[in-house]
Amino acid sequence: MKRTKQLLGAVSGVALIAMSTTPALAAGTTAGSSITNTVEVDYQVGGFDQTTETATDTFTVDRKIDLTVVETGFIGRTSVSPNQTRAVIAFDVTNLSNDTVDLALTATPAAGNDFTLSNIIIFVDADSDGEYDVGEEVTYLDEVVADGVTEVLVAADIPVTATAGQTADIVLTAQAHEAGGVGSLGTIYDAANTSDDTEANTEDGTVNPANVDTVLADGAGDTDAAEDGAFSDTDGYVVAAADVTVTKQSTIISDPINGTSNPKAIPGAVVEYCIAVANGSGAATATAVTVSDTLPVDLEIDDAFGVFVDGTVDGTGACNADGVDNANSNFTDNALGTPDEVNGTLSDIAAGVTRTLYFRATIN
């Protein structure tokens, strides 16, 4: 019989180990719960059964403080663009304690960032749109129940000066506090706010097993130590930037004296301008590319020729005559003595691609 009981106990132990990996059971028995155990002793005198003797023991389950912060969402850093505002990264904050707690939150730039993040905001996405909205910001998570998991988002602005491949990280730290009631952050759980029930806690110097003591059981996060009532994790951004360069060339097409044979830049000559916009190899695609060119008063736009966009360049960088006339473009032919203007929109420019805008003007 005893061997059977031992075997069952071993099986039960394996089952408990397997179950402990399930998040729903991580917290264990709730702090403050009473556990009572009664033992019975049967015996005989002179071969006759006697009254069963019993003894009962009761103790109160103490509080174990444990929590984790884990980055979620993209594998690795989140891709962002220079000048992007409110770029979002995500974390799951989990209360593994066996009691309800408040969790204070801080988000700080990591050491060694390539650029400076600004307007860092911690928020909980109330409307589930994945973006920060005014009123969603938080400084702590209120009354988080045992095994409660909360998605916490952090938003930050990327400077326009950030360049491709640069990175910047943020450390999110959650610090456990006593549940202070709805809408109120309780007292911090740290080394100064725990107790040890091996110490006397009654007036007569004995231990009161009904008292609920607190034990810090959290692991070490990215920037915090083990058993400090806190946990931290790091996530961040990597810049995917376009590498745009612009060149502008002019070619004399004809003049009133020489025509198209070796024309010169004299009054009445026609000048063709070629504006080439190139995106470097391996860069992010440049979108919403607009070109604006204000001509000097010495030039008059050639209305008849028009404005051509999305052309290519030849081996010397000069415009090929393969653009699209007036597509997404316009020009303003102002009165004599007032600068004419040319505006055009190019299609998206992928890495390694060059697109052009070209037009003609006459020298006054």
KEKOLTI-698506 format. One record per residue (C-alpha): residue number from 1; x, y, z; residue in three letters. Coordinates in pm, whole numbers. Layout:
BEGIN
<r seq="NUM" X="X" Y="Y" Z="Z" type="ALA"/>
...
% end
This chain:
BEGIN
<r seq="1" X="0" Y="0" Z="0" type="MET"/>
<r seq="2" X="275" Y="241" Z="91" type="LYS"/>
<r seq="3" X="457" Y="174" Z="-235" type="ARG"/>
<r seq="4" X="140" Y="246" Z="-428" type="THR"/>
<r seq="5" X="96" Y="578" Z="-248" type="LYS"/>
<r seq="6" X="453" Y="679" Z="-324" type="GLN"/>
<r seq="7" X="408" Y="597" Z="-690" type="LEU"/>
<r seq="8" X="90" Y="802" Z="-709" type="LEU"/>
<r seq="9" X="270" Y="1089" Z="-542" type="GLY"/>
<r seq="10" X="544" Y="1078" Z="-805" type="ALA"/>
<r seq="11" X="290" Y="1086" Z="-1086" type="VAL"/>
<r seq="12" X="109" Y="1373" Z="-920" type="SER"/>
<r seq="13" X="436" Y="1566" Z="-893" type="GLY"/>
<r seq="14" X="499" Y="1531" Z="-1266" type="VAL"/>
<r seq="15" X="148" Y="1652" Z="-1338" type="ALA"/>
<r seq="16" X="199" Y="1959" Z="-1123" type="LEU"/>
<r seq="17" X="521" Y="2044" Z="-1300" type="ILE"/>
<r seq="18" X="349" Y="2025" Z="-1636" type="ALA"/>
<r seq="19" X="58" Y="2232" Z="-1516" type="MET"/>
<r seq="20" X="284" Y="2501" Z="-1371" type="SER"/>
<r seq="21" X="388" Y="2600" Z="-1723" type="THR"/>
<r seq="22" X="32" Y="2706" Z="-1795" type="THR"/>
<r seq="23" X="-2" Y="3083" Z="-1743" type="PRO"/>
<r seq="24" X="-345" Y="3049" Z="-1585" type="ALA"/>
<r seq="25" X="-194" Y="2857" Z="-1291" type="LEU"/>
<r seq="26" X="124" Y="3059" Z="-1252" type="ALA"/>
<r seq="27" X="13" Y="3264" Z="-953" type="ALA"/>
<r seq="28" X="-83" Y="2970" Z="-730" type="GLY"/>
<r seq="29" X="-300" Y="2985" Z="-420" type="THR"/>
<r seq="30" X="-425" Y="3335" Z="-346" type="THR"/>
<r seq="31" X="-246" Y="3532" Z="-76" type="ALA"/>
<r seq="32" X="-448" Y="3549" Z="244" type="GLY"/>
<r seq="33" X="-610" Y="3211" Z="187" type="SER"/>
<r seq="34" X="-623" Y="2981" Z="491" type="SER"/>
<r seq="35" X="-496" Y="2625" Z="454" type="ILE"/>
<r seq="36" X="-618" Y="2386" Z="720" type="THR"/>
<r seq="37" X="-498" Y="2029" Z="770" type="ASN"/>
<r seq="38" X="-640" Y="1784" Z="1027" type="THR"/>
<r seq="39" X="-466" Y="1466" Z="1134" type="VAL"/>
<r seq="40" X="-650" Y="1170" Z="1291" type="GLU"/>
<r seq="41" X="-487" Y="909" Z="1518" type="VAL"/>
<r seq="42" X="-668" Y="579" Z="1583" type="ASP"/>
<r seq="43" X="-546" Y="336" Z="1849" type="TYR"/>
<r seq="44" X="-656" Y="44" Z="2069" type="GLN"/>
<r seq="45" X="-621" Y="-50" Z="2431" type="VAL"/>
<r seq="46" X="-643" Y="-420" Z="2516" type="GLY"/>
<r seq="47" X="-756" Y="-488" Z="2164" type="GLY"/>
<r seq="48" X="-1046" Y="-245" Z="2183" type="PHE"/>
<r seq="49" X="-1081" Y="67" Z="1964" type="ASP"/>
<r seq="50" X="-1047" Y="395" Z="2147" type="GLN"/>
<r seq="51" X="-1170" Y="744" Z="2065" type="THR"/>
<r seq="52" X="-993" Y="896" Z="1765" type="THR"/>
<r seq="53" X="-761" Y="1179" Z="1854" type="GLU"/>
<r seq="54" X="-730" Y="1473" Z="1614" type="THR"/>
<r seq="55" X="-512" Y="1779" Z="1574" type="ALA"/>
<r seq="56" X="-562" Y="2065" Z="1334" type="THR"/>
<r seq="57" X="-317" Y="2317" Z="1192" type="ASP"/>
<r seq="58" X="-408" Y="2632" Z="1001" type="THR"/>
<r seq="59" X="-185" Y="2885" Z="834" type="PHE"/>
<r seq="60" X="-234" Y="3172" Z="594" type="THR"/>
<r seq="61" X="-79" Y="3178" Z="247" type="VAL"/>
<r seq="62" X="175" Y="3458" Z="212" type="ASP"/>
<r seq="63" X="204" Y="3694" Z="-82" type="ARG"/>
<r seq="64" X="449" Y="3613" Z="-362" type="LYS"/>
<r seq="65" X="531" Y="3908" Z="-587" type="ILE"/>
<r seq="66" X="628" Y="3809" Z="-940" type="ASP"/>
<r seq="67" X="579" Y="3975" Z="-1278" type="LEU"/>
<r seq="68" X="716" Y="3983" Z="-1630" type="THR"/>
<r seq="69" X="740" Y="4234" Z="-1914" type="VAL"/>
<r seq="70" X="783" Y="4087" Z="-2262" type="VAL"/>
<r seq="71" X="807" Y="4271" Z="-2593" type="GLU"/>
<r seq="72" X="554" Y="4155" Z="-2851" type="THR"/>
<r seq="73" X="461" Y="4238" Z="-3209" type="GLY"/>
<r seq="74" X="739" Y="4252" Z="-3466" type="PHE"/>
<r seq="75" X="1032" Y="4013" Z="-3448" type="ILE"/>
<r seq="76" X="1322" Y="4239" Z="-3361" type="GLY"/>
<r seq="77" X="1296" Y="4615" Z="-3383" type="ARG"/>
<r seq="78" X="1006" Y="4798" Z="-3545" type="THR"/>
<r seq="79" X="1085" Y="4959" Z="-3880" type="SER"/>
<r seq="80" X="1030" Y="5336" Z="-3880" type="VAL"/>
<r seq="81" X="1090" Y="5635" Z="-4104" type="SER"/>
<r seq="82" X="1275" Y="5958" Z="-4028" type="PRO"/>
<r seq="83" X="1034" Y="6222" Z="-3894" type="ASN"/>
<r seq="84" X="773" Y="5957" Z="-3807" type="GLN"/>
<r seq="85" X="556" Y="6055" Z="-3512" type="THR"/>
<r seq="86" X="408" Y="5826" Z="-3249" type="ARG"/>
<r seq="87" X="584" Y="5513" Z="-3371" type="ALA"/>
<r seq="88" X="446" Y="5227" Z="-3160" type="VAL"/>
<r seq="89" X="612" Y="4928" Z="-2993" type="ILE"/>
<r seq="90" X="423" Y="4672" Z="-2781" type="ALA"/>
<r seq="91" X="477" Y="4477" Z="-2459" type="PHE"/>
<r seq="92" X="277" Y="4228" Z="-2252" type="ASP"/>
<r seq="93" X="288" Y="4298" Z="-1879" type="VAL"/>
<r seq="94" X="186" Y="3996" Z="-1670" type="THR"/>
<r seq="95" X="112" Y="3977" Z="-1297" type="ASN"/>
<r seq="96" X="242" Y="3637" Z="-1185" type="LEU"/>
<r seq="97" X="183" Y="3723" Z="-820" type="SER"/>
<r seq="98" X="-73" Y="3535" Z="-613" type="ASN"/>
<r seq="99" X="-250" Y="3860" Z="-531" type="ASP"/>
<r seq="100" X="-396" Y="4164" Z="-703" type="THR"/>
<r seq="101" X="-137" Y="4440" Z="-749" type="VAL"/>
<r seq="102" X="-88" Y="4779" Z="-909" type="ASP"/>
<r seq="103" X="197" Y="4799" Z="-1160" type="LEU"/>
<r seq="104" X="376" Y="5132" Z="-1203" type="ALA"/>
<r seq="105" X="520" Y="5182" Z="-1552" type="LEU"/>
<r seq="106" X="824" Y="5373" Z="-1677" type="THR"/>
<r seq="107" X="965" Y="5393" Z="-2029" type="ALA"/>
<r seq="108" X="1319" Y="5521" Z="-2072" type="THR"/>
<r seq="109" X="1553" Y="5537" Z="-2372" type="PRO"/>
<r seq="110" X="1816" Y="5265" Z="-2364" type="ALA"/>
<r seq="111" X="2184" Y="5347" Z="-2339" type="ALA"/>
<r seq="112" X="2375" Y="5368" Z="-2666" type="GLY"/>
<r seq="113" X="2090" Y="5473" Z="-2894" type="ASN"/>
<r seq="114" X="2192" Y="5608" Z="-3235" type="ASP"/>
<r seq="115" X="1943" Y="5895" Z="-3215" type="PHE"/>
<r seq="116" X="1728" Y="6073" Z="-2958" type="THR"/>
<r seq="117" X="1366" Y="5969" Z="-2918" type="LEU"/>
<r seq="118" X="1116" Y="6235" Z="-2812" type="SER"/>
<r seq="119" X="758" Y="6251" Z="-2684" type="ASN"/>
<r seq="120" X="770" Y="5902" Z="-2529" type="ILE"/>
<r seq="121" X="418" Y="5800" Z="-2421" type="ILE"/>
<r seq="122" X="301" Y="5485" Z="-2240" type="ILE"/>
<r seq="123" X="-58" Y="5394" Z="-2321" type="PHE"/>
<r seq="124" X="-319" Y="5121" Z="-2322" type="VAL"/>
<r seq="125" X="-499" Y="5098" Z="-2655" type="ASP"/>
<r seq="126" X="-859" Y="5141" Z="-2542" type="ALA"/>
<r seq="127" X="-1005" Y="5144" Z="-2895" type="ASP"/>
<r seq="128" X="-771" Y="4872" Z="-3033" type="SER"/>
<r seq="129" X="-664" Y="5080" Z="-3332" type="ASP"/>
<r seq="130" X="-293" Y="5027" Z="-3268" type="GLY"/>
<r seq="131" X="-230" Y="5400" Z="-3236" type="GLU"/>
<r seq="132" X="-204" Y="5646" Z="-2951" type="TYR"/>
<r seq="133" X="-512" Y="5859" Z="-2892" type="ASP"/>
<r seq="134" X="-535" Y="6140" Z="-2639" type="VAL"/>
<r seq="135" X="-663" Y="6002" Z="-2309" type="GLY"/>
<r seq="136" X="-511" Y="5654" Z="-2350" type="GLU"/>
<r seq="137" X="-186" Y="5738" Z="-2168" type="GLU"/>
<r seq="138" X="-116" Y="5561" Z="-1836" type="VAL"/>
<r seq="139" X="146" Y="5576" Z="-1563" type="THR"/>
<r seq="140" X="40" Y="5254" Z="-1392" type="TYR"/>
<r seq="141" X="-186" Y="4952" Z="-1438" type="LEU"/>
<r seq="142" X="-464" Y="4956" Z="-1181" type="ASP"/>
<r seq="143" X="-579" Y="4654" Z="-979" type="GLU"/>
<r seq="144" X="-419" Y="4383" Z="-1197" type="VAL"/>
<r seq="145" X="-550" Y="4046" Z="-1082" type="VAL"/>
<r seq="146" X="-333" Y="3739" Z="-1040" type="ALA"/>
<r seq="147" X="-229" Y="3604" Z="-1382" type="ASP"/>
<r seq="148" X="-365" Y="3920" Z="-1545" type="GLY"/>
<r seq="149" X="-198" Y="4012" Z="-1874" type="VAL"/>
<r seq="150" X="-215" Y="4367" Z="-2010" type="THR"/>
<r seq="151" X="-88" Y="4485" Z="-2347" type="GLU"/>
<r seq="152" X="105" Y="4806" Z="-2293" type="VAL"/>
<r seq="153" X="209" Y="5020" Z="-2589" type="LEU"/>
<r seq="154" X="482" Y="5281" Z="-2606" type="VAL"/>
<r seq="155" X="489" Y="5556" Z="-2869" type="ALA"/>
<r seq="156" X="779" Y="5786" Z="-2959" type="ALA"/>
<r seq="157" X="875" Y="6037" Z="-3227" type="ASP"/>
<r seq="158" X="1165" Y="5970" Z="-3464" type="ILE"/>
<r seq="159" X="1385" Y="6268" Z="-3558" type="PRO"/>
<r seq="160" X="1403" Y="6377" Z="-3921" type="VAL"/>
<r seq="161" X="1782" Y="6348" Z="-3896" type="THR"/>
<r seq="162" X="1771" Y="5971" Z="-3836" type="ALA"/>
<r seq="163" X="1939" Y="5774" Z="-4113" type="THR"/>
<r seq="164" X="1892" Y="5428" Z="-4259" type="ALA"/>
<r seq="165" X="2002" Y="5145" Z="-4032" type="GLY"/>
<r seq="166" X="2019" Y="5353" Z="-3715" type="GLN"/>
<r seq="167" X="1850" Y="5209" Z="-3407" type="THR"/>
<r seq="168" X="1701" Y="5336" Z="-3082" type="ALA"/>
<r seq="169" X="1554" Y="5126" Z="-2801" type="ASP"/>
<r seq="170" X="1319" Y="5184" Z="-2509" type="ILE"/>
<r seq="171" X="1319" Y="4996" Z="-2177" type="VAL"/>
<r seq="172" X="974" Y="4940" Z="-2027" type="LEU"/>
<r seq="173" X="980" Y="4865" Z="-1654" type="THR"/>
<r seq="174" X="687" Y="4753" Z="-1441" type="ALA"/>
<r seq="175" X="717" Y="4790" Z="-1062" type="GLN"/>
<r seq="176" X="477" Y="4608" Z="-832" type="ALA"/>
<r seq="177" X="279" Y="4810" Z="-579" type="HIS"/>
<r seq="178" X="10" Y="4718" Z="-331" type="GLU"/>
<r seq="179" X="-340" Y="4730" Z="-477" type="ALA"/>
<r seq="180" X="-436" Y="5078" Z="-365" type="GLY"/>
<r seq="181" X="-800" Y="5057" Z="-462" type="GLY"/>
<r seq="182" X="-949" Y="5157" Z="-795" type="VAL"/>
<r seq="183" X="-789" Y="5474" Z="-924" type="GLY"/>
<r seq="184" X="-513" Y="5488" Z="-664" type="SER"/>
<r seq="185" X="-155" Y="5358" Z="-681" type="LEU"/>
<r seq="186" X="-65" Y="5166" Z="-366" type="GLY"/>
<r seq="187" X="262" Y="5144" Z="-174" type="THR"/>
<r seq="188" X="560" Y="5004" Z="-361" type="ILE"/>
<r seq="189" X="668" Y="4644" Z="-308" type="TYR"/>
<r seq="190" X="1045" Y="4649" Z="-270" type="ASP"/>
<r seq="191" X="1306" Y="4529" Z="-24" type="ALA"/>
<r seq="192" X="1187" Y="4787" Z="229" type="ALA"/>
<r seq="193" X="824" Y="4677" Z="207" type="ASN"/>
<r seq="194" X="837" Y="4304" Z="273" type="THR"/>
<r seq="195" X="817" Y="4106" Z="595" type="SER"/>
<r seq="196" X="952" Y="3776" Z="725" type="ASP"/>
<r seq="197" X="717" Y="3556" Z="925" type="ASP"/>
<r seq="198" X="1010" Y="3391" Z="1105" type="THR"/>
<r seq="199" X="1021" Y="3712" Z="1310" type="GLU"/>
<r seq="200" X="795" Y="3770" Z="1606" type="ALA"/>
<r seq="201" X="490" Y="3967" Z="1502" type="ASN"/>
<r seq="202" X="277" Y="3963" Z="1815" type="THR"/>
<r seq="203" X="317" Y="4138" Z="2148" type="GLU"/>
<r seq="204" X="416" Y="3820" Z="2329" type="ASP"/>
<r seq="205" X="695" Y="3749" Z="2081" type="GLY"/>
<r seq="206" X="532" Y="3456" Z="1904" type="THR"/>
<r seq="207" X="464" Y="3418" Z="1536" type="VAL"/>
<r seq="208" X="110" Y="3479" Z="1415" type="ASN"/>
<r seq="209" X="50" Y="3243" Z="1121" type="PRO"/>
<r seq="210" X="-256" Y="3442" Z="1017" type="ALA"/>
<r seq="211" X="-41" Y="3735" Z="906" type="ASN"/>
<r seq="212" X="17" Y="3773" Z="532" type="VAL"/>
<r seq="213" X="382" Y="3838" Z="460" type="ASP"/>
<r seq="214" X="533" Y="3935" Z="127" type="THR"/>
<r seq="215" X="812" Y="3765" Z="-66" type="VAL"/>
<r seq="216" X="970" Y="3915" Z="-377" type="LEU"/>
<r seq="217" X="1009" Y="3632" Z="-629" type="ALA"/>
<r seq="218" X="1055" Y="3816" Z="-959" type="ASP"/>
<r seq="219" X="1344" Y="3739" Z="-1191" type="GLY"/>
<r seq="220" X="1601" Y="3980" Z="-1333" type="ALA"/>
<r seq="221" X="1487" Y="4185" Z="-1630" type="GLY"/>
<r seq="222" X="1698" Y="4373" Z="-1882" type="ASP"/>
<r seq="223" X="1787" Y="4656" Z="-1644" type="THR"/>
<r seq="224" X="1659" Y="4543" Z="-1302" type="ASP"/>
<r seq="225" X="1778" Y="4286" Z="-1052" type="ALA"/>
<r seq="226" X="1607" Y="3970" Z="-934" type="ALA"/>
<r seq="227" X="1377" Y="3991" Z="-632" type="GLU"/>
<r seq="228" X="1332" Y="4368" Z="-648" type="ASP"/>
<r seq="229" X="959" Y="4371" Z="-723" type="GLY"/>
<r seq="230" X="1016" Y="4492" Z="-1079" type="ALA"/>
<r seq="231" X="1076" Y="4358" Z="-1427" type="PHE"/>
<r seq="232" X="1198" Y="4524" Z="-1746" type="SER"/>
<r seq="233" X="1228" Y="4443" Z="-2114" type="ASP"/>
<r seq="234" X="1363" Y="4626" Z="-2418" type="THR"/>
<r seq="235" X="1217" Y="4691" Z="-2762" type="ASP"/>
<r seq="236" X="1292" Y="4958" Z="-3017" type="GLY"/>
<r seq="237" X="1312" Y="5098" Z="-3364" type="TYR"/>
<r seq="238" X="1529" Y="5059" Z="-3672" type="VAL"/>
<r seq="239" X="1525" Y="5331" Z="-3937" type="VAL"/>
<r seq="240" X="1435" Y="5243" Z="-4294" type="ALA"/>
<r seq="241" X="1511" Y="5561" Z="-4487" type="ALA"/>
<r seq="242" X="1518" Y="5660" Z="-4850" type="ALA"/>
<r seq="243" X="1853" Y="5780" Z="-4986" type="ASP"/>
<r seq="244" X="1733" Y="6051" Z="-5223" type="VAL"/>
<r seq="245" X="1963" Y="6265" Z="-5432" type="THR"/>
<r seq="246" X="1862" Y="6533" Z="-5682" type="VAL"/>
<r seq="247" X="2050" Y="6661" Z="-5984" type="THR"/>
<r seq="248" X="1948" Y="6936" Z="-6225" type="LYS"/>
<r seq="249" X="2096" Y="6990" Z="-6569" type="GLN"/>
<r seq="250" X="2020" Y="7235" Z="-6849" type="SER"/>
<r seq="251" X="2067" Y="7185" Z="-7222" type="THR"/>
<r seq="252" X="2034" Y="7455" Z="-7492" type="ILE"/>
<r seq="253" X="1799" Y="7307" Z="-7753" type="ILE"/>
<r seq="254" X="1789" Y="7590" Z="-8009" type="SER"/>
<r seq="255" X="1842" Y="7961" Z="-8055" type="ASP"/>
<r seq="256" X="1697" Y="8219" Z="-8302" type="PRO"/>
<r seq="257" X="2024" Y="8246" Z="-8497" type="ILE"/>
<r seq="258" X="2171" Y="7894" Z="-8509" type="ASN"/>
<r seq="259" X="1855" Y="7691" Z="-8476" type="GLY"/>
<r seq="260" X="1940" Y="7346" Z="-8343" type="THR"/>
<r seq="261" X="2295" Y="7348" Z="-8486" type="SER"/>
<r seq="262" X="2533" Y="7431" Z="-8202" type="ASN"/>
<r seq="263" X="2278" Y="7664" Z="-8033" type="PRO"/>
<r seq="264" X="2387" Y="7927" Z="-7783" type="LYS"/>
<r seq="265" X="2231" Y="8063" Z="-7465" type="ALA"/>
<r seq="266" X="2112" Y="8392" Z="-7616" type="ILE"/>
<r seq="267" X="1779" Y="8570" Z="-7576" type="PRO"/>
<r seq="268" X="1512" Y="8366" Z="-7751" type="GLY"/>
<r seq="269" X="1702" Y="8037" Z="-7703" type="ALA"/>
<r seq="270" X="1514" Y="7733" Z="-7575" type="VAL"/>
<r seq="271" X="1655" Y="7563" Z="-7264" type="VAL"/>
<r seq="272" X="1555" Y="7213" Z="-7151" type="GLU"/>
<r seq="273" X="1586" Y="7142" Z="-6781" type="TYR"/>
<r seq="274" X="1628" Y="6783" Z="-6659" type="CYS"/>
<r seq="275" X="1562" Y="6720" Z="-6288" type="ILE"/>
<r seq="276" X="1664" Y="6366" Z="-6188" type="ALA"/>
<r seq="277" X="1557" Y="6220" Z="-5851" type="VAL"/>
<r seq="278" X="1746" Y="5903" Z="-5756" type="ALA"/>
<r seq="279" X="1705" Y="5664" Z="-5461" type="ASN"/>
<r seq="280" X="2013" Y="5478" Z="-5339" type="GLY"/>
<r seq="281" X="2065" Y="5103" Z="-5345" type="SER"/>
<r seq="282" X="1911" Y="4921" Z="-5048" type="GLY"/>
<r seq="283" X="1712" Y="5226" Z="-4935" type="ALA"/>
<r seq="284" X="1346" Y="5242" Z="-4843" type="ALA"/>
<r seq="285" X="1104" Y="5341" Z="-5120" type="THR"/>
<r seq="286" X="1049" Y="5715" Z="-5149" type="ALA"/>
<r seq="287" X="680" Y="5801" Z="-5177" type="THR"/>
<r seq="288" X="480" Y="6118" Z="-5240" type="ALA"/>
<r seq="289" X="774" Y="6267" Z="-5430" type="VAL"/>
<r seq="290" X="695" Y="6621" Z="-5538" type="THR"/>
<r seq="291" X="916" Y="6851" Z="-5743" type="VAL"/>
<r seq="292" X="879" Y="7228" Z="-5731" type="SER"/>
<r seq="293" X="1088" Y="7462" Z="-5946" type="ASP"/>
<r seq="294" X="1056" Y="7839" Z="-5956" type="THR"/>
<r seq="295" X="1216" Y="7984" Z="-6269" type="LEU"/>
<r seq="296" X="1419" Y="8303" Z="-6264" type="PRO"/>
<r seq="297" X="1248" Y="8602" Z="-6428" type="VAL"/>
<r seq="298" X="1491" Y="8569" Z="-6718" type="ASP"/>
<r seq="299" X="1311" Y="8251" Z="-6831" type="LEU"/>
<r seq="300" X="962" Y="8200" Z="-6967" type="GLU"/>
<r seq="301" X="801" Y="7855" Z="-6947" type="ILE"/>
<r seq="302" X="750" Y="7683" Z="-7284" type="ASP"/>
<r seq="303" X="375" Y="7624" Z="-7272" type="ASP"/>
<r seq="304" X="370" Y="7429" Z="-7594" type="ALA"/>
<r seq="305" X="627" Y="7175" Z="-7480" type="PHE"/>
<r seq="306" X="470" Y="7098" Z="-7143" type="GLY"/>
<r seq="307" X="607" Y="6920" Z="-6836" type="VAL"/>
<r seq="308" X="712" Y="6553" Z="-6845" type="PHE"/>
<r seq="309" X="744" Y="6324" Z="-6542" type="VAL"/>
<r seq="310" X="859" Y="5971" Z="-6460" type="ASP"/>
<r seq="311" X="1124" Y="5964" Z="-6729" type="GLY"/>
<r seq="312" X="1462" Y="5789" Z="-6707" type="THR"/>
<r seq="313" X="1822" Y="5898" Z="-6756" type="VAL"/>
<r seq="314" X="2086" Y="5776" Z="-6998" type="ASP"/>
<r seq="315" X="2438" Y="5667" Z="-6916" type="GLY"/>
<r seq="316" X="2554" Y="6028" Z="-6874" type="THR"/>
<r seq="317" X="2268" Y="6120" Z="-6639" type="GLY"/>
<r seq="318" X="2083" Y="6321" Z="-6902" type="ALA"/>
<r seq="319" X="1706" Y="6286" Z="-6941" type="CYS"/>
<r seq="320" X="1575" Y="6037" Z="-7192" type="ASN"/>
<r seq="321" X="1273" Y="6157" Z="-7386" type="ALA"/>
<r seq="322" X="1045" Y="5899" Z="-7231" type="ASP"/>
<r seq="323" X="853" Y="6091" Z="-6966" type="GLY"/>
<r seq="324" X="477" Y="6126" Z="-6942" type="VAL"/>
<r seq="325" X="341" Y="6464" Z="-7050" type="ASP"/>
<r seq="326" X="165" Y="6662" Z="-6775" type="ASN"/>
<r seq="327" X="93" Y="6357" Z="-6562" type="ALA"/>
<r seq="328" X="33" Y="6481" Z="-6207" type="ASN"/>
<r seq="329" X="209" Y="6805" Z="-6301" type="SER"/>
<r seq="330" X="133" Y="7166" Z="-6377" type="ASN"/>
<r seq="331" X="305" Y="7492" Z="-6454" type="PHE"/>
<r seq="332" X="214" Y="7852" Z="-6391" type="THR"/>
<r seq="333" X="287" Y="8091" Z="-6677" type="ASP"/>
<r seq="334" X="300" Y="8418" Z="-6486" type="ASN"/>
<r seq="335" X="307" Y="8768" Z="-6630" type="ALA"/>
<r seq="336" X="629" Y="8897" Z="-6777" type="LEU"/>
<r seq="337" X="869" Y="8994" Z="-6499" type="GLY"/>
<r seq="338" X="712" Y="8747" Z="-6252" type="THR"/>
<r seq="339" X="879" Y="8405" Z="-6200" type="PRO"/>
<r seq="340" X="707" Y="8110" Z="-6367" type="ASP"/>
<r seq="341" X="660" Y="7794" Z="-6158" type="GLU"/>
<r seq="342" X="675" Y="7422" Z="-6238" type="VAL"/>
<r seq="343" X="530" Y="7156" Z="-6006" type="ASN"/>
<r seq="344" X="523" Y="6783" Z="-6058" type="GLY"/>
<r seq="345" X="457" Y="6460" Z="-5870" type="THR"/>
<r seq="346" X="668" Y="6155" Z="-5944" type="LEU"/>
<r seq="347" X="566" Y="5795" Z="-5893" type="SER"/>
<r seq="348" X="716" Y="5606" Z="-5598" type="ASP"/>
<r seq="349" X="1092" Y="5566" Z="-5631" type="ILE"/>
<r seq="350" X="1221" Y="5227" Z="-5517" type="ALA"/>
<r seq="351" X="1581" Y="5159" Z="-5418" type="ALA"/>
<r seq="352" X="1819" Y="5194" Z="-5712" type="GLY"/>
<r seq="353" X="1563" Y="5375" Z="-5930" type="VAL"/>
<r seq="354" X="1586" Y="5722" Z="-6088" type="THR"/>
<r seq="355" X="1286" Y="5920" Z="-6210" type="ARG"/>
<r seq="356" X="1292" Y="6252" Z="-6391" type="THR"/>
<r seq="357" X="1092" Y="6565" Z="-6449" type="LEU"/>
<r seq="358" X="1184" Y="6777" Z="-6751" type="TYR"/>
<r seq="359" X="1047" Y="7088" Z="-6921" type="PHE"/>
<r seq="360" X="1157" Y="7368" Z="-7150" type="ARG"/>
<r seq="361" X="1182" Y="7746" Z="-7111" type="ALA"/>
<r seq="362" X="1280" Y="8038" Z="-7330" type="THR"/>
<r seq="363" X="1546" Y="8293" Z="-7238" type="ILE"/>
<r seq="364" X="1396" Y="8641" Z="-7223" type="ASN"/>
% end
